Structures are given as C-alpha cells and as structure tokens.
C-alpha cells in the first residue's frame, strides 16, 4: 500500500541577488539558491526584487513551490 504524506514547505524572504536562466535558479540576499519551477514566466522576474518563496528540499535542491513579490 502506498500512502501520500503531505510535505510542508519552508519559506524564505529576501531580495533577488542573481538569476541563472540556464539552470533555472535564483539566489536571494541570504546567499541561498532556489530552483525555479519550469513553468515560471521569467519576464516579470528581475534582480533587486523583494520576494517571499515557499520551497521544499528535494534531491539536494531548494525547489520553489510558490513565490510572492513584495512591494518596495
């Protein structure tokens, strides 16, 4: 029997310091790198933006599950 156990996401808040379009990752001001979801529209994402990300650790990566843009 296979059971599905919900996994709670961690959150991080900071300013986007770097975006790697090839690797689909971004680094926040805390120095941690987060994997962006493949379906994200990168047009509205830029260095210097303040964000809160919800993420799950999987396969050695912090994979973003949700992201909120903060007003300046």
N, C-alpha and C positions, 0 to 999 in steps of 0.2 A: 504494500500500500504506500503510495506517495502522498505526502502532505505538503501543502504550501504554507510556509510560515512567513508572515509579513515582516519585512525588514524596515526598521525606522531609519530615516535619513538624518545625517548630521547637517549642520548649517555653518556657513562662514560668511562674514561680511567684510568687504574691503573695496579697494579701488583696483580696476584692471591695470596691471603693470605691463603685461605683454600678451599678445595673441599670436599663436603659431597656427596659421591657416593650413599648412601641410599636415601637421599632426593633430589638428582639431583640438588644441588645448589652449588654456589661458592661465596666466599666472596672476595672482592677486598680490596686493601690497603686503600680505603676510608671508610671501615667498613660496606659498604652496601652489602647485599646479593642479588644474582640474580639467578633466576630459569633457569636451563639449559633445552634446548629442549630435548625431549625424544629420538630423533633420532641421537643425537650427538655421535660421536666416541670419547670416553674419553681417548683413548690410547695416543693421542698427547697432552693432557692437563695436566699441572703439576703446582704445587705451585712454585711461583717465576717468572712465565711467565708474560710478559707485554702484555696487551690486550686493545683493544677498543671494547666495547659492545654497540650494539643498543638494546634498550629494551622498552617494553610497560608495564605500570602499569595495572594489571588486577587481580581482586579478592584479593587485598592486597599483591600481589607479583610483583616483577620486573622480567618480563619474557623476556629472551633474544630472540631477533629475528634475530640477526646477530652478528658475532664476527670476529675480525681481530687480528691476532697475530703480535706483533711488534718485530722488530729485536733488539737485545741487543745493 
